[in-house]
Amino acid sequence: MPSKTSQPARKRKPADGKLAATRTAARPAVKQSAAPAAGRAAKQAGKRSGKWLSTGIELEQYAPAYFTFITTKLAGGAASVYRRHFGVGIEVWRVLVMLALDEKVSVNMVCRLIGMDKGSVSRAFKSMYEMGLITFSHDPHDGRVRYATLTEAGRRKHDEIKAVAMERQRAFLSCLAPGEVPVLMEMLWRLHANLPKVEQATQAYLQEHVLKKPAPRKKKEEDDE
């Protein structure tokens, strides 16, 4: 009796175009990886070369990076415009904003609110005084404290730049829906209020992982020496 294994294998009939298309459409779509494209490309390049593999921060998922990108580019554009058309730098504009809100401000007040260093604020005050944008007065209770106050020329300068600043903000937020803007602002307020916790967490991490004292040597090791 002939063995079953000796029988020739049946040839599968090729599927027609419609059936093949149906089978292809029925296949589940392959889910794309959620990893950022830049990160995937770097890792793939590392695997191909066998020498280098990216271990850097995924910038697309690193919020401080985008705050830095946005702040740097916005400030750079504003500084260029304000210097060219109004004769003042970005530091002077920031002080003008504060002075338009409060009747008088000191160097320390500007530093606390904006985060500028004292040297930058003092230079801005000096420049503004020389341009006639502010006048100075001393605290009656502490002669060491000096307050700056806007002059009429200073207020006019502020109002001119304010119009441009508001137009820049309008363009900046134009990619958001009207209802998203209040949500964004509320989030920014919360993030700003949370900054002290960032510094506290940083110090705690440094104490635990960076500044920790080396473990003392065992007594046996000391005796062996």
BELTA-V139779 format. One record per pair of residues at least 24 apart in sequence whose C-alpha atoms are under 8 Angstrom apart, sorted by the first residue. I is the first residue (numbers start at 0). GAP is how many residues later the second one is. D is the distance in Angstrom with one decimal. If there is no record, write none. Layout:
# BELTA-V139779
[[I/GAP/D] [I/GAP/D]]
This chain:
# BELTA-V139779
[[35/24/6.6] [77/87/7.8] [81/79/7.2] [85/71/7.6] [85/75/7.4] [90/29/7.5] [90/30/7.4] [90/33/6.3] [91/32/5.4] [91/33/7.7] [91/36/7.1] [92/65/7.3] [92/68/7.9] [94/26/7.9] [94/29/7.6] [95/54/7.8] [95/58/7.5] [95/59/7.9] [95/62/5.9] [96/61/7.0] [98/49/7.7] [98/50/6.6] [98/51/6.3] [99/50/7.4] [99/55/7.1] [99/58/7.5] [102/46/6.2] [102/47/7.6] [103/43/5.7] [103/44/5.3] [103/45/4.7] [103/46/7.6] [104/42/5.2] [104/43/5.4] [104/44/7.0] [105/39/7.1] [105/40/6.0] [105/41/4.6] [105/42/6.2] [106/39/7.8] [106/40/7.6] [132/24/7.9]]
